[in-house]
């Protein structure tokens, strides 16, 4: 199993991953890319050109977690979403693509910019998986008490591993 990230040359970071770990990361990233594909835009050519989209909050709990309401007031939140969600989606896609492009078995050396993209993409993957698993503050106790033959065990261990990776990445950058 990966020993996590360590500081690297020039402000970057280094980690070592085996092929199975990269396979898991790539699979999860592919799911994120599919989930945050570009959303619909209006019929107006200017709206399409500017990426102005619908103002409704997503009904999928994972998308609602990845693109939360910016304001408590429904109208303000809808207006904000209309003008920002397309750009936020593209940013998430760009981070996931950066991670996919650089996630290879063996030693992975990331520049500061790539490491920042990995941090954001790992966060998105953790949020998505955590939402699907309905993770709460007691997740570590649940994993410790869970039998290895529990069908949920691999997903929870994966979530825990992603948390570890993100933590070591943050520490290696700062």
Secondary structure, DSSP 4 states (H G I P E B T S, - for coil): -----EE-GGG-EEEEE-HHHHHHHHHHHHHHHHHTPPPPB-SSHHHHHHT-B--SPPSSHHHHHHT--S-SSHHHHHHHHHHHHHHHHHHHHHHHHHHHHH--SEEEEE-HHHHHHHHHHHHHHHHHHHHHHT--TTHHHHHHHS-TTSTTHHHHHHHHHHHHHHHHHHHHH-
